[in-house]
Amino acid sequence: MPDADLSTNQLNALTVGVNWFLKRHSAKFTLDTVMLFNNLNNVSTLNTSLTGPGLLPDDGGRKGQVVIRSQFQLLF
């Protein structure tokens, strides 16, 4: 349950990505970048360890991170 002061749970992020479709949508390559502007910790994830795919909690005293992710999908 979130605390009463939601301003402590703010997490500002920017995500930019692209998709490339190959062979008439039989294959897809995805590339995206996530930039976090705040410290990612238990407070900003509502006291859970769920930080999202590819995101790790920040070390003490550090703020923000950049993650580059890619994915390739095939349709059989």
ABEGO torsion letter per residue (X at the ends): XBBABAAAABBBBBBBBBBBBBGGGABBBBBBBBBBABBBBAAAAGGBABAEBGBBBBBBGBBEBBBBBBBBBBBX
